[in-house]
Amino acid sequence: MAEVFGIVTGALSIAALFNNCVDCFTYIQLGCHIERDYQTCQLKLDVAQVRLSRWGEAVGINRHSAFGMASPQEQPIQLARSILEQILCFFHAAQRMSLRYKMTAEPQKLIVYEEKDFTSFFGSLHSRLKGFAQRRQQGASLLKKTTWALYDGKEFEEIISKISAFIEELERLFPVEAACSHLATIEVAELDNHEIAGLDNSTSLTALRDTAQDLDPALFAATAQKMQIIASRNLAVDVRASSDSDIQVGNQYGEGFLRDATIMEKTSNSGERVSATDRARVQIGGRFGV
C-alpha cells in the first residue's frame, strides 16, 4: 500500500481519496520564473480541478455507499480507486521534486505568485471555479499537505497533461457523459448569471472556453453553446409603409433562444430604401428561435 502525504492510502475510502485529490489542487503555487502566463496556468489548474470534481458529482461518489468502502467489490470502482491513488501519488511525486529544486535553486528563482497578484478579473474567475470544486467535496482533508510550487513551465504542462489523462480514464469507467455535460451547463449558467470583476460575461466565458478547449470537453461544449455568435447590425435609411404593412428593423429572438445563448453582435444588415404596401411584412435583421 502506498503512503502518500503521511498516510497509507489503502486505509482511505474511495470517496475520501477523491476528496483529497480535489483538495490537492489548492496547495499548488506557481513560480514567477515559470515562463508562462501564470494567470492562464492557474486557470488551467482550476479547470482540471473542476473537471475532476464534476466527475465525482456525476457518479455520486459522496452519496453512494459503494464509494464509502476501502475495499470495493465491483471492478469499475476498484479501477477508480486505483486511478485516484495514482493521482495522489503523482501529486506527491511532483511535490517532492519541487522540494528538491528548492534545496539548490537561487532565492530569486523561488519567488511564487500569490492570489493577490491576479488581476481582479482572473481573481474573481479563479474564486468562482474553486467554489464549484469545493462544494462537491465532503469531509476534512486527512492528508498532511503543505503548499508547494511549480517552477518550470514544461513541468507544469506535463502535470496538466497527466492529470487530464487520469480524469479521462475515470470518465471512461462510468457512463456519466450526459450528467457531466449537464453539470458543466449549470456551471456556465452560474458564471453567466454573475458579473465578474465588472466585465461583461462574454469576457469570462471566452477565457473559460479557450482554456477548456483541450482540457475539459464538457466545459468547452457548454461555453461554446452559451456563446453562440449572432452578429447583427441592422439599418434602414428611408422607410415607407402603409397602415396595414409591417416593417421591423432589428433581430427577433425567441424566449427559449435568449435563455440558452449569450449574444455577441458582429455582422450587419442594411437597406437604403424600404417600402411596404398592403399587408406586406418586411424585416431587416434575423429571426432566431421564432
C-alpha positions as CSV (number, residue, x, y, z in Angstrom):
1,M,0.0,0.0,0.0
2,A,1.3,3.4,-0.9
3,E,2.0,6.0,1.7
4,V,1.2,9.5,0.4
5,F,1.3,12.8,2.2
6,G,1.8,11.0,5.5
7,I,-1.0,8.4,5.3
8,V,-1.4,4.9,3.9
9,T,-3.9,5.4,1.0
10,G,-5.3,1.9,1.4
11,A,-6.8,3.0,4.7
12,L,-9.0,5.6,3.0
13,S,-12.4,5.0,1.3
14,I,-12.7,5.8,-2.3
15,A,-14.8,8.9,-1.5
16,A,-12.0,10.1,0.9
17,L,-9.4,9.5,-1.8
18,F,-11.5,11.6,-4.3
19,N,-12.0,14.4,-1.8
20,N,-8.3,14.6,-1.1
21,C,-7.4,14.5,-4.8
22,V,-9.6,17.5,-5.4
23,D,-8.1,19.2,-2.4
24,C,-4.5,18.8,-3.7
25,F,-5.1,21.4,-6.4
26,T,-5.5,24.1,-3.7
27,Y,-1.9,23.6,-2.5
28,I,-0.2,24.3,-5.8
29,Q,1.5,27.6,-6.3
30,L,3.2,28.9,-9.5
31,G,6.8,30.2,-9.5
32,C,7.5,33.6,-11.0
33,H,10.0,32.1,-13.4
34,I,7.6,29.5,-14.9
35,E,7.9,31.2,-18.3
36,R,4.2,31.0,-18.9
37,D,1.3,33.4,-18.3
38,Y,0.7,32.5,-14.7
39,Q,-2.9,33.5,-14.7
40,T,-3.6,31.2,-17.6
41,C,-1.7,28.5,-15.8
42,Q,-3.8,29.0,-12.7
43,L,-7.0,28.8,-14.8
44,K,-5.8,25.5,-16.3
45,L,-5.4,24.1,-12.8
46,D,-8.8,25.4,-11.8
47,V,-10.5,23.8,-14.9
48,A,-8.8,20.5,-14.2
49,Q,-9.9,20.6,-10.6
50,V,-13.5,21.4,-11.6
51,R,-13.5,18.6,-14.1
52,L,-12.4,16.1,-11.5
53,S,-15.0,17.4,-9.0
54,R,-17.7,17.2,-11.7
55,W,-16.9,13.5,-12.3
56,G,-17.2,12.8,-8.6
57,E,-20.6,14.6,-8.5
58,A,-21.8,12.8,-11.6
59,V,-21.0,9.3,-10.2
60,G,-22.4,10.3,-6.8
61,I,-19.1,9.5,-5.1
62,N,-20.1,11.2,-1.8
63,R,-23.6,9.8,-1.9
64,H,-23.4,6.1,-2.8
65,S,-22.3,3.6,-0.2
66,A,-20.1,1.6,-2.7
67,F,-17.7,4.5,-2.7
68,G,-17.6,4.7,1.1
69,M,-15.7,1.5,1.3
70,A,-11.9,1.0,1.3
71,S,-12.2,-2.4,-0.4
72,P,-15.0,-2.3,-3.0
73,Q,-16.1,-5.5,-4.9
74,E,-17.2,-4.0,-8.2
75,Q,-14.4,-3.9,-10.8
76,P,-15.1,-0.4,-12.1
77,I,-15.0,1.0,-8.6
78,Q,-11.8,-0.9,-7.9
79,L,-10.3,0.6,-11.0
80,A,-11.5,4.1,-10.0
81,R,-9.8,3.6,-6.6
82,S,-6.5,2.7,-8.4
83,I,-6.7,5.8,-10.6
84,L,-7.4,8.1,-7.7
85,E,-4.4,6.6,-5.8
86,Q,-2.3,7.3,-8.9
87,I,-3.4,10.9,-8.9
88,L,-2.4,11.3,-5.2
89,C,0.9,9.6,-5.8
90,F,1.5,11.8,-8.9
91,F,0.9,15.0,-6.9
92,H,3.1,13.7,-4.1
93,A,6.0,13.0,-6.5
94,A,5.6,16.5,-8.0
95,Q,5.8,18.0,-4.6
96,R,8.9,16.1,-3.7
97,M,10.5,17.3,-7.0
98,S,9.6,20.8,-6.1
99,L,11.2,20.5,-2.6
100,R,14.4,19.1,-4.2
101,Y,14.6,22.1,-6.5
102,K,14.2,24.5,-3.6
103,M,17.3,23.0,-1.9
104,T,19.6,24.1,-4.7
105,A,17.9,27.0,-6.5
106,E,18.9,30.6,-6.1
107,P,16.5,32.6,-3.9
108,Q,15.2,34.8,-6.6
109,K,14.1,31.8,-8.6
110,L,11.9,30.6,-5.7
111,I,9.5,33.6,-5.7
112,V,6.0,32.5,-6.2
113,Y,2.8,34.2,-7.4
114,E,0.0,34.7,-4.8
115,E,-3.7,35.3,-5.3
116,K,-3.2,39.0,-4.6
117,D,-1.1,39.1,-7.8
118,F,-4.1,38.2,-10.0
119,T,-6.0,40.9,-11.9
120,S,-9.4,41.4,-10.4
121,F,-10.9,39.6,-13.4
122,F,-8.8,36.4,-13.1
123,G,-9.0,36.5,-9.3
124,S,-12.8,36.6,-9.4
125,L,-13.0,33.8,-12.0
126,H,-10.5,31.7,-10.0
127,S,-12.6,32.1,-6.9
128,R,-15.8,31.0,-8.7
129,L,-14.2,27.9,-10.2
130,K,-12.6,27.0,-6.9
131,G,-16.1,27.3,-5.3
132,F,-17.5,24.8,-7.8
133,A,-14.9,22.2,-6.8
134,Q,-15.2,22.9,-3.0
135,R,-18.9,22.5,-2.8
136,R,-18.5,19.0,-4.3
137,Q,-16.2,17.9,-1.6
138,Q,-17.2,16.4,1.7
139,G,-15.2,15.9,4.9
140,A,-11.9,17.4,6.1
141,S,-8.7,16.5,4.3
142,L,-6.9,13.6,6.0
143,L,-3.6,14.0,4.3
144,K,-0.7,16.2,5.5
145,K,-0.3,18.7,2.7
146,T,1.5,21.9,2.5
147,T,1.7,24.5,-0.3
148,W,4.4,23.7,-2.9
149,A,5.3,25.4,-6.2
150,L,5.8,24.5,-9.8
151,Y,8.8,26.4,-11.1
152,D,9.2,25.1,-14.6
153,G,6.8,25.7,-17.5
154,K,7.5,22.4,-19.2
155,E,6.9,20.5,-15.9
156,F,3.6,22.4,-15.5
157,E,2.4,21.3,-18.9
158,E,3.4,17.7,-18.2
159,I,1.4,17.8,-14.9
160,I,-1.7,19.2,-16.6
161,S,-1.4,16.6,-19.4
162,K,-1.0,13.7,-16.9
163,I,-3.8,14.8,-14.6
164,S,-6.1,15.2,-17.6
165,A,-5.3,11.7,-18.8
166,F,-6.2,10.3,-15.3
167,I,-9.5,12.2,-15.3
168,E,-10.3,10.8,-18.8
169,E,-9.7,7.3,-17.5
170,L,-12.1,7.9,-14.7
171,E,-14.7,9.3,-17.1
172,R,-14.4,6.2,-19.3
173,L,-15.1,3.9,-16.4
174,F,-18.7,5.1,-15.8
175,P,-21.3,6.1,-18.4
176,V,-21.8,9.6,-17.0
177,E,-21.2,11.8,-20.0
178,A,-24.7,13.2,-20.0
179,A,-24.5,14.0,-16.3
180,C,-21.1,15.7,-16.8
181,S,-22.5,17.8,-19.7
182,H,-25.5,18.8,-17.6
183,L,-23.3,19.8,-14.7
184,A,-21.0,21.8,-17.0
185,T,-24.0,23.6,-18.4
186,I,-25.0,24.6,-14.8
187,E,-21.5,25.9,-14.1
188,V,-21.6,28.1,-17.2
189,A,-25.0,29.3,-16.4
190,E,-23.9,30.3,-12.9
191,L,-20.9,32.2,-14.3
192,D,-23.1,33.9,-16.9
193,N,-25.6,35.0,-14.2
194,H,-22.9,36.8,-12.2
195,E,-20.9,39.7,-13.4
196,I,-17.2,39.1,-12.9
197,A,-15.0,42.0,-11.8
198,G,-17.2,44.5,-13.6
199,L,-16.6,42.9,-17.1
200,D,-19.3,41.7,-19.4
201,N,-19.9,38.0,-19.1
202,S,-18.7,37.2,-22.6
203,T,-15.1,38.0,-21.4
204,S,-15.2,35.4,-18.7
205,L,-16.9,32.8,-20.9
206,T,-14.3,33.4,-23.6
207,A,-11.4,32.9,-21.2
208,L,-13.1,29.8,-19.9
209,R,-13.9,28.4,-23.3
210,D,-10.3,28.9,-24.6
211,T,-8.8,27.3,-21.5
212,A,-11.2,24.3,-21.6
213,Q,-10.7,23.6,-25.3
214,D,-8.0,21.0,-24.9
215,L,-8.6,20.3,-21.2
216,D,-12.3,19.8,-20.4
217,P,-14.6,18.7,-23.3
218,A,-17.8,19.1,-21.3
219,L,-16.9,22.7,-20.2
220,F,-15.8,23.7,-23.6
221,A,-19.0,22.4,-25.2
222,A,-21.1,24.2,-22.6
223,T,-19.3,27.6,-23.0
224,A,-19.3,27.3,-26.8
225,Q,-23.1,26.7,-26.8
226,K,-23.7,29.6,-24.4
227,M,-21.6,31.9,-26.7
228,Q,-23.3,31.3,-30.0
229,I,-22.4,34.3,-32.0
230,I,-25.3,36.0,-33.6
231,A,-24.0,39.1,-35.2
232,S,-26.2,41.9,-36.3
233,R,-26.2,45.5,-37.1
234,N,-29.4,46.5,-38.8
235,L,-30.0,49.7,-40.6
236,A,-32.8,51.2,-42.8
237,V,-32.4,54.8,-44.1
238,D,-35.7,55.5,-45.8
239,V,-38.7,53.5,-44.6
240,R,-42.1,53.9,-46.1
241,A,-45.1,51.7,-45.1
242,S,-48.8,51.7,-45.5
243,S,-51.1,51.3,-42.4
244,D,-51.6,47.5,-43.0
245,S,-47.9,46.7,-43.6
246,D,-45.3,45.8,-41.1
247,I,-41.6,46.7,-41.2
248,Q,-39.2,45.6,-38.5
249,V,-35.6,46.8,-38.3
250,G,-33.6,44.5,-35.9
251,N,-33.5,40.9,-34.8
252,Q,-36.2,38.8,-33.4
253,Y,-35.3,36.3,-30.7
254,G,-37.5,33.6,-29.2
255,E,-37.7,33.3,-25.4
256,G,-36.0,29.9,-25.4
257,F,-33.2,31.1,-27.6
258,L,-32.4,34.1,-25.3
259,R,-32.4,31.7,-22.3
260,D,-29.8,29.4,-23.9
261,A,-27.3,31.8,-25.5
262,T,-25.0,34.7,-24.9
263,I,-25.3,37.0,-27.9
264,M,-22.4,39.0,-29.4
265,E,-23.1,41.0,-32.5
266,K,-20.7,41.1,-35.4
267,T,-22.5,41.1,-38.8
268,S,-24.7,43.8,-40.4
269,N,-27.8,44.1,-42.5
270,S,-28.9,47.3,-44.1
271,G,-31.5,48.7,-46.5
272,E,-31.2,52.2,-48.1
273,R,-34.9,52.5,-49.0
274,V,-37.6,50.2,-47.7
275,S,-41.2,50.4,-48.9
276,A,-44.1,48.2,-47.9
277,T,-47.7,48.3,-49.0
278,D,-50.9,46.5,-48.3
279,R,-50.2,43.6,-45.9
280,A,-46.5,43.2,-46.7
281,R,-44.2,42.1,-44.0
282,V,-40.6,43.3,-44.1
283,Q,-37.7,42.6,-41.7
284,I,-34.2,43.9,-41.9
285,G,-32.4,41.6,-39.5
286,G,-32.5,38.0,-38.4
287,R,-35.0,35.7,-36.7
288,F,-33.6,33.3,-34.0
289,G,-35.8,30.8,-32.3
290,V,-39.1,32.3,-33.5
